[in-house]
Amino acid sequence: MNEPNGQITPEKKKKSPLKIALTATACVLAAALLFGAGFFVSRMTLDGGLRSLLWFKERIQSEYYEEVSDEDFWQAAIDGVEGILDDYSCFYTAEEYDEVVNADRGVKDGVGLAFFANTNKIYKVAVASPAFYAQSASGEKAEAGMYLTGVGESAESVSDTFTASAVEAALSSAEEGDTLTLRLSATAADDTQNCIFLSVPFETYTESFVLYATNAATYAMIFAGDKGTWQEVGGGMDGLNDGEGYIRLVQFTGNAAEEFAAAAEQYKADGCDTLLLDLRNNGGGSLTVLQGIAAYLLKDADADSVVMYAGDGEDREAYRLKGDGYDGVFGGSEIYVAANGNTASASEALIGAMLYYNTVDYEDIYLVKAGGGDSPARTYGKGIMQTTWRNLLTGEAVKLTTARIYWPDGETCIQGRGVTSDDGAHRIDAASNADYGDPALLQILEDMRK
């Protein structure tokens, strides 16, 4: 055969069909042997427990009388591992972790109401959410301490939502763009008579985590996309006197540090000289956000002072302030703190730092005790921190408790104890951790002035 380059190549010999078949068979057998050997070696090099788990899985899927899918088996295995960890450690699917990331940024879907566990009682109306802006025909608004007793397309078609499961079913069935009619009662979980009705869109919103108020106006940072604008969102707060400023810090997450900085500047511009920092129902959040907020609240600290320590021995890590803004904003002010049994983690760390750096004494702290009883009022008592790792290949994530946390003295860890009225903090009794009209807040304000 003549090739294009002018060279001559010899013709190939034709192989017999039998030889081709034998060669192919030998290749297949060799590949099978190599695969089997590799599989055997890989199995033998696995951790003993994992070998047992894989064997268990194979037996179940080949012999069990009902079908168990791979997905169901591995989810059950993950659930079992979670069972040996503490309540703060967990595994997230990719979808679950995406929701966590969005929630930590303040980006949420819904109407903006949060409820106490296993109830239809509201403990929070998210600032800047649809429910935050909604008003009844008579001008009333949703408030913490109310009950969501019905949801529907109109006031005439609401279905009762007297239980947590009914609330979940009613709200989870809504979709972006729907408008819901909410029936709210300030008196009882099953009330249908003494109620207000709110028309509320179900949509994506960005929650504001800081609310600032005086007796003249209320402010928050309202977000359009990633851009936030500090603006007036309501009239003055009942119960406040001239010169008194109120900051409710909902959570240490998202844009809370930026929002707190804006609230601090508003406090300064308003010429206030008394601040009540409300940390009730604040379960904590990001240590980075804590560092930013603490920069405004530690009297005898400088820009490099320690806010808290994490870990013990050689692994101990110091978390330091991000700036030093106390003197420029709160210098000369009287500062008080409100907290309750749901005040936890970063909130407790901030209280500890404020005590250590002489911003407050124990007598400047008000602890709301829900439900009465003889035990002291206290904060939650969470003196441990969590770290989250994401699997970049799958999008899954795991959150694990990684260290104890200590106040700036390097010794105080409030895990399981919290800050208590036995330490000298004031006890304020209340029916629950969010009562309609917030009588506990009014009592705190009254006591501050004595």
Helices and strands as residue ranges (DSSP letters): H 17-45, H 48-63, H 70-82, E 90-92, H 94-104, E 107-110, E 113-115, E 122-125, H 130-133, E 147-152, E 159-160, H 164-172, E 179-185, E 195-201, E 203-206, E 210-213, E 217-224, E 227-235, E 244-249, H 256-269, E 274-278, H 287-294, E 306-310, G 313-315, E 317-320, H 326-329, E 334-340, H 346-356, G 362-364, E 365-370, E 384-390, E 397-406, G 421-423, E 426-430, H 439-448
